[in-house]
């Protein structure tokens, strides 16, 4: 009777019969893994579309290519799958699974690399990535296995109870104060540190996962017959979700313009996962029925996963800055500067080979026949001066 009354009041699953919660957690975990894989594939396809357009003289915009639209559709499908996963599993299980996207992106980037390495150079170049992938897989197994196994049915009454509870109100107050202080230093003091920007993103993200889980859970209950769309709290949470996602994207865009993308990916994963797990533990009370051993093993899995993500992102090669170069028009004899044009950027490997041409610097060029009777020899320094003047 006590268990029945508890389930009726708070909407918690019966702690004695854990099979429904285990099944829902499994569904949510599989949906999150599948969604992150789709997002990684979609990003790789869209990047491939941009690379192809940049390497050809195709005047079309990127949004007019089929590959880019294919990537966009896969992105929407993947994000929708992750959104649905929050309705079945706790935040503490879904949020750390973003590491799957990091592993998939690393493997896809490795597969599409068209480089030939010797065995020693290959191991030296990618040993950290392999070690990072292994640690991330091990950490994922740990936090999925020892994560919280209880799940709450998210109807409007339960969500309102959580919203007016003093733990969440205190957490929300501290988060608002911290966010305002960080925003002040970022905007007024020009503190463009990566940690400050990503802290702003993570604080917004902690609210995003709370609202996403609530909206997703209410939608699933409505599909199952218990209509939740008539409650005003649903639309309040929906607007909050859209607003926080929008500002997150804005701050991440600013961070990508100021800092290295690999460092952003690593630090953002660690901070976002930490704040998401804390917000889920406070708002949805996800660890209330867990013992100390399971909590410690879960935290160990998250720590190992963060270390693996750090090793994967640390080994990524930094993009080379574009260097303008000069080519000679063979018809008019006029040098042309290529800054961001259609010509192929010359490969700089300590020689003057261009594109796919083989370096033949050691071969003496053939001498062309001279038809004039008198050839005037111009000094080399004078030629360079005339070329600069032109």
MOZI-V110841 format. One record per backbone hydrogen bond with DSSP energy under -1.0 kcal/mol. CO is the residue of the C=O (numbers start at 1). NH is the residue of the N-H. If there is no record, write none. Layout:
co:CO nh:NH
co:CO nh:NH
This chain:
co:1 nh:5
co:2 nh:6
co:3 nh:7
co:4 nh:8
co:5 nh:9
co:6 nh:10
co:11 nh:153
co:16 nh:18
co:18 nh:22
co:19 nh:23
co:20 nh:24
co:21 nh:25
co:22 nh:26
co:23 nh:27
co:24 nh:28
co:25 nh:29
co:26 nh:30
co:27 nh:31
co:28 nh:32
co:29 nh:33
co:30 nh:34
co:31 nh:35
co:32 nh:36
co:33 nh:37
co:34 nh:38
co:35 nh:39
co:36 nh:40
co:37 nh:41
co:38 nh:42
co:39 nh:43
co:40 nh:44
co:41 nh:45
co:42 nh:46
co:43 nh:47
co:44 nh:48
co:45 nh:49
co:46 nh:50
co:47 nh:51
co:48 nh:52
co:49 nh:53
co:50 nh:54
co:51 nh:55
co:61 nh:64
co:62 nh:65
co:65 nh:69
co:66 nh:70
co:67 nh:71
co:68 nh:72
co:69 nh:73
co:70 nh:74
co:71 nh:75
co:72 nh:76
co:73 nh:77
co:74 nh:78
co:75 nh:79
co:76 nh:80
co:77 nh:81
co:78 nh:82
co:79 nh:83
co:80 nh:84
co:81 nh:85
co:82 nh:86
co:84 nh:87
co:85 nh:88
co:85 nh:89
co:90 nh:93
co:90 nh:94
co:91 nh:95
co:95 nh:98
co:96 nh:99
co:97 nh:100
co:98 nh:102
co:99 nh:103
co:100 nh:104
co:101 nh:105
co:102 nh:106
co:103 nh:107
co:104 nh:108
co:105 nh:109
co:106 nh:110
co:107 nh:111
co:108 nh:112
co:118 nh:122
co:119 nh:123
co:120 nh:124
co:121 nh:125
co:122 nh:126
co:123 nh:127
co:126 nh:130
co:127 nh:131
co:128 nh:132
co:129 nh:133
co:130 nh:134
co:131 nh:135
co:132 nh:136
co:133 nh:137
co:134 nh:138
co:135 nh:139
co:136 nh:140
co:137 nh:141
co:138 nh:142
co:139 nh:143
co:140 nh:144
co:141 nh:145
co:142 nh:146
co:151 nh:13
co:153 nh:155
co:155 nh:159
co:156 nh:160
co:157 nh:161
co:158 nh:162
co:159 nh:163
co:160 nh:164
co:165 nh:169
co:166 nh:170
co:167 nh:171
co:168 nh:172
co:169 nh:173
co:170 nh:174
co:171 nh:175
co:172 nh:176
co:173 nh:177
co:174 nh:178
co:175 nh:179
co:176 nh:180
co:177 nh:181
co:178 nh:182
co:179 nh:183
co:180 nh:184
co:181 nh:185
co:182 nh:186
co:183 nh:187
co:184 nh:188
co:184 nh:189
co:185 nh:191
co:190 nh:192
co:193 nh:197
co:194 nh:198
co:195 nh:199
co:196 nh:200
co:197 nh:201
co:198 nh:202
co:199 nh:203
co:200 nh:204
co:201 nh:205
co:202 nh:206
co:203 nh:207
co:204 nh:208
co:205 nh:209
co:206 nh:210
co:207 nh:211
co:208 nh:212
co:209 nh:213
co:210 nh:214
co:211 nh:215
co:212 nh:216
co:213 nh:217
co:214 nh:218
co:215 nh:219
co:216 nh:220
co:217 nh:221
co:218 nh:222
co:219 nh:223
co:220 nh:224
co:221 nh:226
co:225 nh:227
co:228 nh:231
co:231 nh:234
co:232 nh:236
co:233 nh:237
co:234 nh:238
co:235 nh:239
co:236 nh:240
co:237 nh:241
co:238 nh:242
co:239 nh:243
co:240 nh:244
co:241 nh:245
co:242 nh:246
co:243 nh:247
co:244 nh:248
co:245 nh:249
co:246 nh:250
co:247 nh:251
co:248 nh:252
co:249 nh:253
co:250 nh:254
co:251 nh:255
co:252 nh:256
co:253 nh:257
co:255 nh:259
co:260 nh:264
co:261 nh:265
co:262 nh:266
co:263 nh:267
co:264 nh:268
co:265 nh:269
co:266 nh:270
co:267 nh:271
co:268 nh:272
co:269 nh:273
co:270 nh:274
co:271 nh:275
co:272 nh:276
co:273 nh:277
co:274 nh:278
co:275 nh:279
co:276 nh:280
co:277 nh:281
co:278 nh:282
co:279 nh:283
co:280 nh:284
co:285 nh:288
co:287 nh:290
co:291 nh:295
co:292 nh:296
co:293 nh:297
co:294 nh:298
co:295 nh:299
co:296 nh:300
co:297 nh:301
co:298 nh:302
co:299 nh:303
co:300 nh:304
co:301 nh:305
co:302 nh:306
co:303 nh:307
co:304 nh:308
co:305 nh:309
co:306 nh:310
co:307 nh:311
co:308 nh:312
co:309 nh:313
co:310 nh:314
co:311 nh:315
co:313 nh:316
co:325 nh:338
co:327 nh:336
co:329 nh:333
co:334 nh:329
co:336 nh:327
co:338 nh:325
co:354 nh:357
co:360 nh:363
co:379 nh:383
co:380 nh:384
co:381 nh:385
co:382 nh:386
co:383 nh:387
co:384 nh:388
co:385 nh:389
co:386 nh:390
